[in-house]
Structures are given as C-alpha cells and as structure tokens.
Amino acid sequence: MDIIVKLSQFLLSLSLLIVLHELGHFIPAKLFKTRVEKFYLFFDVKFSLFKKKIGDTVYGIGWLPLGGYVKIAGMIDESMDTEQMKQEPQPWEFRSKPAWQRLIIMLGGVTVNFLLAFVIYIGMTWYYGERYIANEDLQNGVWVQSPALENSGMESGDKIISIDGKKLTRINEAPAQLITAKEIVVERNGQEETLTLPVDFVDQLMSNKTGGLVAPRIPLIVSAIPDDSHNKEVLKVGDFITELNGVKIDFADQFQAIVENLKSETVRAVVQRDDQQIEVPLAVNEEGKVGMAYALGIKESDAERLGLYKVSHEHYSLGESVPIGLKRGKDQLVGYGKQLKMIVNPDTGAYKGVGGFKAIYDVFPSFWSWEVFWSITAFLSIMLGVMNLLPIPALDGGHVMFLLYEMISGRKPSDKFMEYAQTVGFLILIALLLFANGNDIFKALTGK
C-alpha cells in the first residue's frame, strides 16, 4: 500500500509538471500561428498508450515516463526530423517566425514552471498558513543530530545566531540553510563562536545518514522496543528516561554520551511513566546499546506542556499571502541555485548525491498529505525550470542560447549546425541521465 501511495504522488506530480511545462511551449506557439504536430505526456517510443488527432495536433500519452514533449513544425528538436527541414520553409513553421517569437515559445516552458512554483507557495501560505518555532524562544539551543555538524565543532545546546551572515529567526529554516552553508555563528555558554564548515560538508552529510541536521532539544522518549531487546521487560514505549546511573538526563542528546561509558553494565535508571517516577535496572550491552529507539521529535502540545518551546501558527489573507509566498519561492530558487553550484564543484562531493527518478520517487512520503505533495511539487517545478534553462543543446536553455546569438549577431545558425548541436546535446543529456540514475542504482546496491 505504501508503494502505491508513493507511486501515485510521484506520477501525479510528474504528469502535472510535464503537461504544464509543455503547455508553456504550446500556447505561445498557437498564439503565433505555429503548427504543433504532437503534444505528448511521456515518450511514445514505438507506440502510444493513447493518442487522438484534433486539428493539426496529435495529443497522446506515451508509455515511457521520462518526460514529455511538443513537436513544433519546422524546428530541430529531439525528434531529429531532418526530412522536414529539407523542404521549403512554410509560414506556419517555427523557423519562419521572427526570432523574438521563437524566443518566447522556447521560454514558455520554464516560465510556466517558475510561475507554477510561486502560485503553489502563495496558495499554500493562504490555505495552510505557517507553523514555525521562533529561534529566540529556543532557550535550550538545538539538538545536533548530524555527525557532520559535530565534526565541524557544533554541539548540542548551541543556539544558532546566524548562517552565512544571515540572522536565523526561525529554527525550522535552519536545516535547508545549513546544507549550503559555509559559516555558522552560535552562542555557547553565553559566548558567540564562529564555525567554518569544510568544503566537503555535503559529502560528509551524505556519508553519515541520520534523522536530520538540527532540531529542538527534547527529553529522551522511548519510541520503539525491538522484540529481541535485552531491556524489553523493563522499558515501555512512551517512557521518559530522566536519570541514568545517578546522572540526570534532561535531553535525549545527553543519553548516548553517558551509555558509552557504561558498556556491559546493568545500571539504575529512572523513568517517568504515566506521571510516576519508576526505578528500573537498565542493561547496557558491550556495544553501548540499550535495545531501544528514541523519538527525534515531539508533539506540539507536549512541547508546550513541558515548557520546551512554542510552535507559532500564523494565518494570512490572500493578499498577505502573495508577498510571503513570493519570498518563499525566491528563497527556494536561490537555495537550489546554490546546490547546483556545489554539484559542479568536485571538491564538495555534492555530485555523489545527484539522483534520478528513484531519488525523486523517494522524496514523496508513504502517506498522503496534500500539503507535503504541493510543497514537493513546487520545489520540483523550480528544479525543472532551472535544469531546462541550462545552456545545453536539446534543452530549452540551449535553444535560447542560439536564439540570443542570432538576435545579437544578426546571423542565424545553419540547420546543419543545429542538427549537430542537437545530437551533442542529446548525448550530454543521456550521459547525465545515466549518471543520475546510476547513482540511484549504486546507492541501492551499497546502501550508501
């Protein structure tokens, strides 16, 4: 059932993005009286799942879900229809239109992608509002959950002041900012300290898979006990472990450091269970494990009841949602641009995290949430828009590059040159697809 839910979200999001992107090319083409011969969701290699001709255009659904396309008459594209290009140009063909019209047609897809993302963020802000934890209210600092951050000198209990010179106002925003960060200023024991993250920080993050980067500090709450746990009889799910071997435990991050020094021992522990303090004998095995999992998060109501932090809820009118949604979209766009810059720098090791269709599939949760679905779809729309703008022949950005050259120089590249460029671009895309999806396969086989 989980697979069906994830796959449904993946295909719905992908289909929506592809259809709207191709509509971005289709609509201006029609407005400029350019003939569109095909409009396809997914690729129809050898055969189609569905097709129907309406007017001059064949609308269809292919069987290969790797994208989609519109075939515009008189244009050298992925179809490589060179026979058509040998004929005399016709007034309804792409090549017969003024350069500015061709530029608008080519930019239509990515324009729709960016507009869609901003519209989704505005709509989500208006419908769902915002939930956040004010950084200034986080009196106990953060729980550092990533070994990569610990290796960079960050400690649980630190309060993040700024990331790359930008003051942190909401702790929820910290994880996304930390991925591309170079410098963090934290407050520790009343003193400010500046931490410099290594250039391969992202590579370290991917090598040390954890539940997250940073989170509000919470008590140690038992969330699961395996059937083979040596402490199955003394612990219960929901227990708060508040003391171990005479040492008081206020937060979950303090626990592991204590048990590391108690290997192969049975020690006295105090747990809070149903509002009662109970003493139990807790066995620590030779690996420093107690045979349980503890919660990485806590319910909002419990956090407020325990005086840990307050989750703020903001609701906005449609008018108020516009600037907030636009800012959210801009931040995501800038953030993705930084990630892309890191990927092309081999020193960061970020290229190891590049994924293909399985990586996108894995982003979707195994439960259905429209809020999560629209958030992921908006980000994927930004990603699709940015990737299509790359100046690679066969992508929209490649066509735009040659059109700008034509408009500036007054010289149009020859059809033969465009055929060669399209072939090179197609080979580059195949190589990128093989690399990205090969990364997926490598991770699946190695578990890395």
Sine and cosine of phi, psi and omega as CSV:
sin_phi,cos_phi,sin_psi,cos_psi,sin_omega,cos_omega
0.00,0.00,-0.64,0.77,0.01,-1.00
-0.86,0.50,-0.65,0.76,0.00,-1.00
-0.89,0.45,-0.65,0.76,-0.02,-1.00
-0.90,0.44,-0.67,0.74,-0.01,-1.00
-0.90,0.43,-0.73,0.69,0.00,-1.00
-0.90,0.44,-0.71,0.70,-0.03,-1.00
-0.91,0.42,-0.62,0.79,0.02,-1.00
-0.89,0.45,-0.69,0.72,0.02,-1.00
-0.91,0.42,-0.68,0.73,-0.01,-1.00
-0.86,0.50,-0.76,0.64,-0.05,-1.00
-0.94,0.35,-0.61,0.79,0.01,-1.00
-0.91,0.42,-0.71,0.70,0.01,-1.00
-0.90,0.44,-0.73,0.68,-0.01,-1.00
-0.88,0.48,-0.70,0.72,-0.02,-1.00
-0.90,0.45,-0.69,0.72,-0.01,-1.00
-0.88,0.48,-0.72,0.69,-0.04,-1.00
-0.91,0.41,-0.66,0.75,-0.03,-1.00
-0.92,0.39,-0.75,0.66,-0.05,-1.00
-0.88,0.48,-0.70,0.72,-0.02,-1.00
-0.94,0.35,-0.61,0.79,0.05,-1.00
-0.88,0.48,-0.73,0.68,-0.02,-1.00
-0.93,0.36,-0.52,0.85,0.11,-0.99
-0.88,0.47,-0.53,0.85,0.04,-1.00
-0.89,0.46,-0.48,0.88,0.11,-0.99
-1.00,0.08,-0.64,0.77,-0.12,-0.99
-0.90,0.44,-0.74,0.67,-0.11,-0.99
-0.90,0.44,-0.78,0.62,0.03,-1.00
-0.90,0.43,-0.53,0.85,0.06,-1.00
-0.87,0.50,-0.72,0.70,0.02,-1.00
-0.91,0.41,-0.64,0.77,0.01,-1.00
-0.88,0.47,-0.57,0.83,0.01,-1.00
-1.00,-0.05,0.28,0.96,0.07,-1.00
0.83,0.56,0.70,0.72,0.07,-1.00
-0.98,-0.22,0.74,-0.67,-0.07,-1.00
-0.96,0.27,0.78,-0.63,0.09,-1.00
-0.95,-0.30,0.91,-0.41,-0.11,-0.99
-0.99,0.14,-0.54,0.84,-0.02,-1.00
-0.62,-0.78,0.57,-0.82,0.12,-0.99
-0.71,-0.70,0.95,-0.32,-0.13,-0.99
-0.81,-0.59,0.71,-0.70,0.26,-0.97
-1.00,-0.04,0.84,-0.54,-0.10,-0.99
0.94,0.34,0.19,-0.98,-0.08,-1.00
-0.99,-0.11,0.65,-0.76,-0.07,-1.00
-0.97,-0.23,0.84,0.55,0.02,-1.00
-0.91,0.42,0.90,-0.43,0.01,-1.00
0.96,0.27,-0.67,0.75,-0.01,-1.00
-0.44,-0.90,0.26,-0.97,-0.01,-1.00
-0.90,-0.44,0.50,-0.86,0.14,-0.99
-0.97,0.24,-0.50,0.86,0.00,-1.00
-0.39,-0.92,0.61,-0.79,0.14,-0.99
-0.38,-0.93,0.54,-0.84,0.01,-1.00
-0.46,-0.89,0.75,-0.66,0.00,-1.00
-1.00,-0.04,0.80,-0.59,0.06,-1.00
-0.79,-0.61,0.91,-0.41,-0.08,-1.00
0.92,0.39,-0.78,-0.63,-0.01,-1.00
-1.00,0.00,-0.06,1.00,-0.16,-0.99
-0.92,-0.39,0.71,-0.70,0.13,-0.99
-0.99,-0.11,0.87,-0.48,0.04,-1.00
-0.99,-0.16,0.72,-0.70,-0.04,-1.00
-0.35,-0.94,0.14,-0.99,0.08,-1.00
-0.82,-0.57,0.85,-0.53,0.03,-1.00
-1.00,0.09,0.07,-1.00,-0.04,-1.00
-0.99,-0.15,-0.23,0.97,-0.07,-1.00
-0.97,-0.23,0.97,-0.25,-0.12,-0.99
-0.99,0.15,0.85,0.53,0.02,-1.00
-0.94,-0.33,0.22,0.98,-0.01,-1.00
0.57,-0.82,-0.47,-0.88,0.02,-1.00
-0.25,-0.97,0.01,-1.00,-0.03,-1.00
-0.26,-0.97,0.35,-0.94,0.25,-0.97
-0.88,-0.47,0.72,-0.70,0.05,-1.00
-0.98,-0.19,0.93,-0.37,-0.05,-1.00
-0.99,-0.16,0.77,-0.64,-0.05,-1.00
-0.87,0.50,0.69,-0.73,0.07,-1.00
0.97,0.25,0.47,0.88,0.00,-1.00
-0.74,-0.67,0.72,-0.69,0.07,-1.00
-0.99,0.13,0.95,-0.32,-0.04,-1.00
-0.74,-0.67,-0.37,-0.93,-0.07,-1.00
-0.91,0.41,-0.28,0.96,0.03,-1.00
-0.96,0.28,-0.35,0.94,0.01,-1.00
0.78,0.62,0.69,0.73,0.00,-1.00
-0.99,0.16,0.98,0.20,-0.06,-1.00
-0.96,0.27,-0.40,0.92,0.00,-1.00
-0.89,0.46,-0.67,0.74,0.01,-1.00
-0.89,0.46,-0.59,0.80,-0.06,-1.00
-0.95,0.32,-0.28,0.96,0.02,-1.00
-0.98,0.20,-0.30,0.95,-0.01,-1.00
-0.98,0.18,0.25,-0.97,0.07,-1.00
-0.91,0.42,0.69,-0.73,0.01,-1.00
-0.85,0.53,0.68,-0.73,0.02,-1.00
-0.96,-0.29,0.47,-0.88,-0.08,-1.00
-0.88,0.47,-0.40,0.92,0.00,-1.00
-1.00,0.04,0.00,1.00,-0.06,-1.00
-1.00,0.03,0.44,-0.90,0.00,-1.00
-0.84,0.54,-0.70,0.72,-0.06,-1.00
-0.92,0.39,-0.26,0.97,-0.01,-1.00
-1.00,-0.01,-0.16,0.99,-0.07,-1.00
-1.00,0.09,0.44,-0.90,0.06,-1.00
-0.86,0.52,0.46,-0.89,-0.05,-1.00
-0.84,0.54,-0.60,0.80,-0.05,-1.00
-0.92,0.38,-0.56,0.83,0.05,-1.00
-0.94,0.34,-0.67,0.75,0.03,-1.00
-0.89,0.45,-0.59,0.81,0.02,-1.00
-0.90,0.43,-0.69,0.73,0.02,-1.00
-0.89,0.45,-0.66,0.75,0.01,-1.00
-0.88,0.48,-0.69,0.72,-0.05,-1.00
-0.95,0.32,-0.53,0.85,0.00,-1.00
-0.99,0.11,-0.15,0.99,-0.08,-1.00
-0.87,0.49,-0.65,0.76,-0.05,-1.00
-0.89,0.45,-0.78,0.63,-0.04,-1.00
-0.94,0.34,-0.52,0.86,0.06,-1.00
-0.87,0.49,-0.70,0.72,0.04,-1.00
-0.89,0.45,-0.65,0.76,0.02,-1.00
-0.85,0.52,-0.74,0.67,-0.02,-1.00
-0.93,0.37,-0.67,0.74,0.03,-1.00
-0.88,0.47,-0.67,0.74,0.01,-1.00
-0.86,0.51,-0.71,0.70,-0.02,-1.00
-0.87,0.49,-0.72,0.69,-0.02,-1.00
-0.91,0.41,-0.63,0.77,0.04,-1.00
-0.89,0.45,-0.67,0.74,0.02,-1.00
-0.89,0.45,-0.71,0.70,-0.01,-1.00
-0.90,0.44,-0.62,0.78,0.06,-1.00
-0.90,0.43,-0.72,0.69,0.00,-1.00
-0.89,0.46,-0.66,0.75,0.02,-1.00
-0.91,0.41,-0.63,0.77,0.04,-1.00
-0.89,0.45,-0.67,0.75,-0.01,-1.00
-0.94,0.34,-0.68,0.73,-0.09,-1.00
-0.98,0.18,-0.71,0.70,-0.09,-1.00
-0.99,-0.14,-0.35,0.94,-0.11,-0.99
0.95,0.31,-0.39,-0.92,0.01,-1.00
-0.75,-0.66,0.67,-0.74,0.14,-0.99
-0.89,-0.46,0.77,-0.64,-0.04,-1.00
-0.40,-0.92,0.30,-0.96,0.08,-1.00
-0.92,-0.40,0.89,-0.45,0.01,-1.00
-0.90,0.44,0.76,-0.65,-0.04,-1.00
-0.87,0.50,-0.58,0.81,-0.04,-1.00
-0.93,0.36,-0.34,0.94,0.02,-1.00
-1.00,0.07,-0.10,0.99,-0.05,-1.00
-1.00,0.03,0.98,0.19,-0.12,-0.99
-0.92,0.39,-0.46,0.89,-0.06,-1.00
-1.00,-0.04,0.12,0.99,0.00,-1.00
0.97,0.26,-0.31,-0.95,-0.09,-1.00
-0.93,-0.35,0.37,-0.93,0.13,-0.99
-0.99,-0.11,0.92,-0.40,0.01,-1.00
-0.99,0.15,0.93,-0.36,-0.09,-1.00
-0.98,-0.19,-0.12,0.99,-0.05,-1.00
-0.95,-0.31,0.82,-0.58,0.10,-1.00
-0.85,0.53,-0.50,0.87,0.00,-1.00
-0.90,0.44,-0.62,0.79,0.05,-1.00
-0.95,0.32,-0.62,0.78,0.04,-1.00
-0.89,0.46,-0.65,0.76,0.03,-1.00
-0.91,0.43,-0.38,0.92,0.01,-1.00
-1.00,0.01,0.03,1.00,0.08,-1.00
0.98,-0.20,0.05,1.00,0.01,-1.00
-1.00,0.10,0.63,-0.78,-0.05,-1.00
-0.81,-0.58,0.53,-0.85,0.11,-0.99
-0.87,0.49,0.69,-0.72,-0.09,-1.00
0.97,-0.24,-0.31,0.95,0.08,-1.00
-0.91,0.42,0.58,-0.82,0.12,-0.99
-0.95,-0.30,0.86,-0.51,-0.04,-1.00
-0.96,0.27,0.82,-0.57,0.02,-1.00
-1.00,-0.05,-0.76,0.65,-0.02,-1.00
-0.48,-0.88,0.38,-0.92,0.06,-1.00
-0.79,-0.61,0.88,-0.48,-0.05,-1.00
0.79,0.61,0.68,0.74,0.08,-1.00
0.99,0.14,-0.09,1.00,-0.01,-1.00
-0.98,-0.20,0.82,-0.57,-0.03,-1.00
-0.88,0.47,0.72,-0.69,0.02,-1.00
-1.00,0.01,0.88,-0.47,-0.02,-1.00
-0.98,-0.21,-0.44,0.90,-0.01,-1.00
-0.78,-0.63,0.80,-0.60,-0.07,-1.00
-0.92,0.40,-0.44,0.90,0.02,-1.00
-0.88,0.48,-0.45,0.89,-0.06,-1.00
-0.99,0.11,-0.19,0.98,-0.10,-1.00
-0.89,0.46,-0.75,0.67,-0.06,-1.00
-0.82,0.57,-0.72,0.69,-0.02,-1.00
-0.90,0.43,-0.61,0.80,-0.02,-1.00
-0.96,0.28,-0.55,0.84,-0.05,-1.00
-0.93,0.37,-0.48,0.88,-0.04,-1.00
-0.85,0.52,-0.62,0.79,-0.03,-1.00
-0.95,-0.31,0.22,0.98,-0.10,-1.00
-0.96,0.26,0.43,-0.90,0.10,-0.99
-0.90,-0.45,-0.48,0.88,-0.07,-1.00
-0.57,-0.82,0.69,-0.72,0.01,-1.00
-0.81,-0.58,0.70,-0.71,0.13,-0.99
-0.95,-0.30,0.83,-0.56,-0.01,-1.00
-0.84,-0.55,0.39,-0.92,0.12,-0.99
-0.97,-0.25,0.82,-0.57,-0.03,-1.00
-0.70,-0.71,0.86,-0.51,-0.02,-1.00
0.81,0.58,0.65,0.76,0.06,-1.00
0.99,0.15,-0.03,1.00,-0.02,-1.00
-0.89,-0.46,0.59,-0.81,0.05,-1.00
-1.00,0.06,0.69,-0.73,0.04,-1.00
-0.76,-0.65,0.60,-0.80,0.02,-1.00
-0.97,-0.25,0.82,-0.57,0.00,-1.00
-0.94,-0.35,0.76,-0.65,0.04,-1.00
-0.97,-0.23,0.84,-0.54,-0.01,-1.00
-0.99,0.14,0.62,-0.78,-0.01,-1.00
-0.93,0.36,0.36,-0.93,-0.04,-1.00
-0.90,0.45,-0.47,0.88,0.00,-1.00
-0.99,-0.14,0.49,0.87,-0.03,-1.00
-0.85,0.53,-0.68,0.74,-0.01,-1.00
-0.90,0.44,-0.64,0.77,0.04,-1.00
-0.88,0.48,-0.66,0.75,0.05,-1.00
-0.90,0.44,-0.63,0.78,0.03,-1.00
-0.86,0.50,-0.70,0.71,-0.04,-1.00
-0.95,0.32,-0.47,0.88,-0.01,-1.00
-0.98,0.21,-0.42,0.91,-0.02,-1.00
-0.90,-0.43,1.00,0.09,-0.03,-1.00
-0.95,0.33,0.84,-0.54,0.03,-1.00
-0.71,-0.71,-0.06,-1.00,-0.01,-1.00
-0.96,0.28,-0.28,0.96,-0.03,-1.00
0.09,-1.00,-0.26,-0.97,0.02,-1.00
-0.98,-0.22,-0.92,0.39,0.08,-1.00
-0.69,-0.73,0.43,-0.90,0.02,-1.00
-0.43,-0.90,0.30,-0.95,0.09,-1.00
-0.87,0.50,0.60,-0.80,0.03,-1.00
-0.94,0.34,0.69,-0.72,0.01,-1.00
-0.70,-0.71,0.32,-0.95,0.07,-1.00
-0.90,0.43,0.26,-0.97,0.05,-1.00
-0.99,0.16,0.92,-0.38,-0.04,-1.00
-0.88,-0.47,0.85,-0.53,0.01,-1.00
-0.92,0.38,0.87,-0.50,-0.05,-1.00
-0.96,-0.27,-0.37,0.93,0.01,-1.00
-0.34,-0.94,0.55,-0.84,0.04,-1.00
-0.76,-0.65,0.93,-0.37,0.00,-1.00
-0.88,0.48,0.44,-0.90,-0.01,-1.00
-0.88,0.47,-0.49,0.87,-0.03,-1.00
-1.00,-0.08,0.23,0.97,-0.02,-1.00
-0.92,0.40,0.69,-0.73,0.03,-1.00
-0.97,0.24,-0.08,1.00,0.06,-1.00
-0.90,-0.44,0.37,0.93,-0.07,-1.00
-0.88,0.48,-0.54,0.84,-0.07,-1.00
-0.99,0.16,-0.32,0.95,-0.10,-1.00
-0.96,-0.29,-0.33,0.95,0.00,-1.00
-0.94,-0.34,0.45,-0.89,0.08,-1.00
-0.73,-0.69,0.53,-0.85,0.06,-1.00
-0.87,0.50,0.76,-0.65,-0.03,-1.00
0.97,-0.22,-0.17,0.99,0.05,-1.00
-0.90,0.43,0.63,-0.77,0.18,-0.98
-0.98,-0.18,0.88,-0.48,0.08,-1.00
-1.00,0.04,0.92,-0.40,-0.13,-0.99
-0.95,-0.32,-0.22,0.98,0.00,-1.00
-0.43,-0.90,0.61,-0.79,0.01,-1.00
-0.61,-0.79,0.88,-0.48,0.02,-1.00
0.83,0.56,0.61,0.79,0.04,-1.00
0.99,0.10,-0.06,1.00,-0.01,-1.00
-0.98,-0.17,0.81,-0.58,-0.01,-1.00
-0.94,0.33,0.70,-0.71,0.02,-1.00
-0.90,-0.45,0.94,-0.34,0.03,-1.00
-1.00,0.00,-0.53,0.85,-0.10,-0.99
-0.70,-0.71,0.45,-0.89,-0.06,-1.00
-0.87,0.49,-0.54,0.84,-0.06,-1.00
-0.93,0.37,-0.26,0.97,0.00,-1.00
-0.99,0.13,-0.32,0.95,-0.17,-0.98
-0.92,0.40,-0.77,0.64,-0.12,-0.99
-0.89,0.45,-0.59,0.81,0.01,-1.00
-0.90,0.45,-0.52,0.85,-0.01,-1.00
-0.97,0.24,-0.74,0.67,-0.07,-1.00
-0.93,0.36,-0.37,0.93,0.05,-1.00
-0.85,0.52,-0.48,0.88,-0.02,-1.00
-0.99,-0.10,0.14,0.99,-0.06,-1.00
-0.82,-0.57,0.48,0.88,-0.05,-1.00
-0.87,0.49,0.67,-0.75,0.04,-1.00
0.90,0.44,0.43,0.90,0.03,-1.00
-0.87,-0.49,0.42,-0.91,0.17,-0.99
-0.94,-0.35,0.86,-0.50,-0.14,-0.99
-0.83,-0.55,0.27,-0.96,0.03,-1.00
-0.99,0.15,0.78,-0.62,0.06,-1.00
-0.82,-0.58,0.50,-0.86,0.08,-1.00
-0.91,-0.42,0.82,-0.57,0.03,-1.00
-0.86,-0.50,0.54,-0.84,0.10,-0.99
-0.99,-0.14,0.87,-0.49,-0.06,-1.00
-0.70,-0.72,0.87,-0.49,0.00,-1.00
0.80,0.60,0.75,0.66,0.04,-1.00
0.90,0.44,0.34,0.94,0.07,-1.00
-0.83,-0.55,0.58,-0.82,0.07,-1.00
-1.00,-0.05,0.84,-0.54,-0.07,-1.00
-0.81,-0.59,0.71,-0.71,0.09,-1.00
-1.00,-0.02,0.72,-0.70,0.01,-1.00
-0.68,-0.73,0.50,-0.86,0.10,-0.99
-1.00,0.10,0.88,-0.47,-0.07,-1.00
-0.95,-0.32,0.85,-0.52,-0.03,-1.00
-1.00,-0.02,0.77,-0.64,0.06,-1.00
-0.96,-0.29,0.83,-0.56,-0.04,-1.00
-0.98,0.19,-0.01,-1.00,-0.09,-1.00
-0.93,0.38,-0.24,0.97,0.04,-1.00
-0.99,-0.10,0.04,1.00,-0.02,-1.00
0.98,0.19,0.47,0.88,-0.01,-1.00
-0.92,-0.39,0.49,-0.87,0.01,-1.00
-0.92,-0.40,0.07,1.00,0.08,-1.00
0.95,0.30,0.76,0.65,0.04,-1.00
-0.39,-0.92,0.27,-0.96,0.14,-0.99
-0.90,-0.43,0.57,-0.82,0.04,-1.00
-0.86,-0.50,0.41,-0.91,-0.13,-0.99
-0.93,0.38,0.63,-0.78,0.08,-1.00
-1.00,-0.09,-0.18,0.98,0.01,-1.00
-0.57,-0.82,0.07,-1.00,-0.07,-1.00
-0.57,-0.82,0.46,-0.89,0.03,-1.00
-0.89,0.45,0.55,-0.84,0.00,-1.00
-0.84,0.54,-0.68,0.73,-0.04,-1.00
-0.90,0.44,-0.63,0.78,0.02,-1.00
-0.93,0.37,-0.62,0.78,0.01,-1.00
-0.87,0.48,-0.67,0.74,0.01,-1.00
-0.95,0.31,-0.63,0.78,0.00,-1.00
-0.90,0.45,-0.59,0.80,-0.01,-1.00
-1.00,0.08,-0.03,1.00,0.04,-1.00
0.95,0.31,0.44,0.90,-0.04,-1.00
-0.99,0.12,-0.76,0.65,0.03,-1.00
-0.23,-0.97,0.22,-0.98,0.00,-1.00
-0.89,-0.46,0.73,-0.68,0.07,-1.00
-1.00,-0.05,0.87,-0.49,-0.02,-1.00
-1.00,0.03,0.63,-0.78,0.04,-1.00
-0.87,-0.49,0.83,-0.56,0.02,-1.00
-0.88,-0.47,0.70,-0.72,0.06,-1.00
-0.86,-0.51,0.62,-0.79,-0.12,-0.99
-0.77,-0.64,0.48,-0.88,0.15,-0.99
-0.96,0.26,0.19,-0.98,0.01,-1.00
-0.87,0.50,-0.65,0.76,0.01,-1.00
-0.90,0.43,-0.66,0.76,0.03,-1.00
-0.93,0.36,-0.47,0.88,-0.05,-1.00
-0.95,0.31,-0.42,0.91,-0.08,-1.00
-0.88,0.47,-0.83,0.55,-0.02,-1.00
-0.91,0.41,-0.54,0.84,0.00,-1.00
-0.93,0.36,-0.69,0.72,0.03,-1.00
-0.91,0.42,-0.63,0.77,0.03,-1.00
-0.89,0.45,-0.66,0.76,0.02,-1.00
-0.91,0.41,-0.65,0.76,0.01,-1.00
-0.89,0.46,-0.67,0.74,0.04,-1.00
-0.91,0.42,-0.67,0.75,0.02,-1.00
-0.89,0.46,-0.69,0.73,0.00,-1.00
-0.88,0.47,-0.65,0.76,0.03,-1.00
-0.91,0.41,-0.63,0.77,0.00,-1.00
-0.91,0.42,-0.72,0.70,0.02,-1.00
-0.90,0.43,-0.66,0.75,0.01,-1.00
-0.88,0.47,-0.66,0.75,0.01,-1.00
-0.93,0.36,-0.58,0.81,0.06,-1.00
-0.87,0.49,-0.64,0.77,0.04,-1.00
-0.91,0.41,-0.65,0.76,0.02,-1.00
-0.90,0.44,-0.65,0.76,0.00,-1.00
-0.90,0.43,-0.63,0.78,0.03,-1.00
-0.89,0.45,-0.62,0.79,0.02,-1.00
-0.93,0.37,-0.58,0.81,-0.04,-1.00
-0.89,0.45,-0.61,0.79,-0.05,-1.00
-0.99,0.13,-0.05,1.00,0.08,-1.00
-0.99,-0.17,0.96,-0.29,-0.07,-1.00
-0.86,0.52,-0.46,0.89,-0.05,-1.00
-0.90,0.44,-0.46,0.89,-0.03,-1.00
-0.97,0.24,-0.41,0.91,-0.07,-1.00
0.96,0.29,0.12,0.99,-0.05,-1.00
-0.91,0.41,-0.42,0.91,-0.01,-1.00
-0.88,0.48,-0.39,0.92,0.01,-1.00
-0.92,0.38,-0.35,0.94,-0.02,-1.00
-1.00,-0.03,-0.05,1.00,0.01,-1.00
-0.89,0.45,0.76,-0.65,-0.02,-1.00
-0.80,-0.60,0.25,-0.97,0.01,-1.00
-0.97,-0.25,-0.63,-0.78,-0.10,-0.99
-0.93,0.38,-0.54,0.84,0.04,-1.00
-0.92,0.39,-0.62,0.78,0.03,-1.00
-0.88,0.47,-0.65,0.76,0.04,-1.00
-0.92,0.39,-0.69,0.72,0.05,-1.00
-0.84,0.55,-0.68,0.74,-0.05,-1.00
-0.93,0.37,-0.35,0.94,0.01,-1.00
-0.91,0.41,-0.54,0.84,-0.05,-1.00
-0.97,0.25,0.64,-0.77,-0.02,-1.00
-0.97,0.24,0.25,-0.97,0.01,-1.00
-1.00,0.08,0.09,1.00,0.09,-1.00
-0.84,-0.54,0.38,-0.92,-0.04,-1.00
-1.00,-0.04,0.85,-0.52,0.08,-1.00
-0.65,-0.76,0.89,-0.45,0.00,-1.00
-0.90,0.44,-0.57,0.82,0.01,-1.00
-0.89,0.45,-0.72,0.70,0.02,-1.00
-0.92,0.39,-0.67,0.74,-0.01,-1.00
-0.85,0.52,-0.75,0.66,-0.05,-1.00
-0.94,0.35,-0.55,0.83,0.04,-1.00
-0.90,0.43,-0.71,0.70,0.02,-1.00
-0.91,0.41,-0.68,0.73,-0.02,-1.00
-0.88,0.47,-0.64,0.76,0.02,-1.00
-0.89,0.46,-0.69,0.72,0.00,-1.00
-0.92,0.39,-0.66,0.76,0.04,-1.00
-0.89,0.45,-0.55,0.83,0.03,-1.00
-0.91,0.41,-0.66,0.75,0.08,-1.00
-0.89,0.45,-0.71,0.71,0.00,-1.00
-0.87,0.49,-0.70,0.71,0.00,-1.00
-0.90,0.44,-0.65,0.76,0.02,-1.00
-0.90,0.43,-0.72,0.70,-0.01,-1.00
-0.91,0.42,-0.72,0.69,-0.03,-1.00
-0.89,0.46,-0.61,0.79,-0.01,-1.00
-0.95,0.31,-0.30,0.95,0.02,-1.00
-1.00,0.08,-0.14,0.99,0.02,-1.00
-0.87,0.50,0.68,-0.73,-0.08,-1.00
-0.97,0.24,0.85,0.53,0.02,-1.00
-0.94,-0.34,0.83,-0.55,0.07,-1.00
-0.80,0.60,0.62,-0.78,-0.08,-1.00
1.00,-0.07,-0.35,0.94,0.15,-0.99
-0.99,-0.13,0.28,-0.96,0.02,-1.00
-0.83,0.55,-0.63,0.77,-0.01,-1.00
-0.89,0.46,-0.55,0.84,0.06,-1.00
-0.91,0.41,-0.71,0.71,0.04,-1.00
-0.89,0.46,-0.66,0.75,0.02,-1.00
-0.88,0.47,-0.66,0.75,0.00,-1.00
-0.85,0.52,-0.72,0.69,-0.02,-1.00
-0.94,0.33,-0.54,0.84,0.04,-1.00
-0.93,0.37,-0.64,0.77,0.04,-1.00
-0.90,0.43,-0.63,0.77,0.07,-1.00
-0.86,0.51,-0.70,0.72,0.00,-1.00
-0.89,0.45,-0.68,0.73,-0.05,-1.00
-0.94,0.35,-0.56,0.83,-0.02,-1.00
-0.98,0.18,-0.70,0.72,-0.08,-1.00
-1.00,0.05,-0.38,0.92,-0.07,-1.00
0.99,0.16,0.07,1.00,0.00,-1.00
-0.90,-0.43,0.78,-0.62,0.00,-1.00
-1.00,-0.02,0.77,-0.63,0.06,-1.00
-0.85,0.52,0.60,-0.80,-0.02,-1.00
-0.93,0.38,0.37,-0.93,0.03,-1.00
-0.88,0.48,-0.61,0.79,0.00,-1.00
-0.90,0.43,-0.67,0.74,0.05,-1.00
-0.88,0.47,-0.68,0.74,-0.01,-1.00
-0.91,0.41,-0.56,0.83,0.05,-1.00
-0.90,0.44,-0.70,0.71,0.02,-1.00
-0.90,0.44,-0.70,0.72,-0.01,-1.00
-0.88,0.47,-0.66,0.75,0.01,-1.00
-0.90,0.45,-0.64,0.77,0.02,-1.00
-0.90,0.43,-0.70,0.71,0.03,-1.00
-0.89,0.46,-0.70,0.71,0.00,-1.00
-0.88,0.47,-0.64,0.76,0.02,-1.00
-0.89,0.45,-0.65,0.76,0.03,-1.00
-0.91,0.42,-0.62,0.79,0.05,-1.00
-0.89,0.45,-0.69,0.72,0.01,-1.00
-0.89,0.45,-0.67,0.75,0.03,-1.00
-0.87,0.49,-0.68,0.73,0.01,-1.00
-0.89,0.46,-0.67,0.74,0.01,-1.00
-0.91,0.41,-0.65,0.76,0.03,-1.00
-0.90,0.43,-0.67,0.74,0.02,-1.00
-0.91,0.43,-0.64,0.77,0.01,-1.00
-0.91,0.42,-0.76,0.65,-0.05,-1.00
-0.89,0.45,-0.75,0.66,-0.02,-1.00
-0.97,0.26,-0.45,0.89,0.13,-0.99
-0.90,0.43,-0.61,0.79,0.09,-1.00
-0.87,0.50,-0.67,0.75,0.04,-1.00
-0.85,0.52,-0.72,0.69,-0.03,-1.00
-0.90,0.43,-0.69,0.73,0.00,-1.00
-0.87,0.50,-0.69,0.72,-0.01,-1.00
-0.91,0.41,-0.63,0.78,0.00,-1.00
-0.91,0.42,-0.61,0.79,-0.05,-1.00
-0.98,0.22,-0.58,0.81,-0.08,-1.00
-0.99,-0.15,-0.28,0.96,-0.04,-1.00
0.97,0.23,0.19,0.98,-0.01,-1.00
-1.00,-0.01,0.00,0.00,0.00,0.00
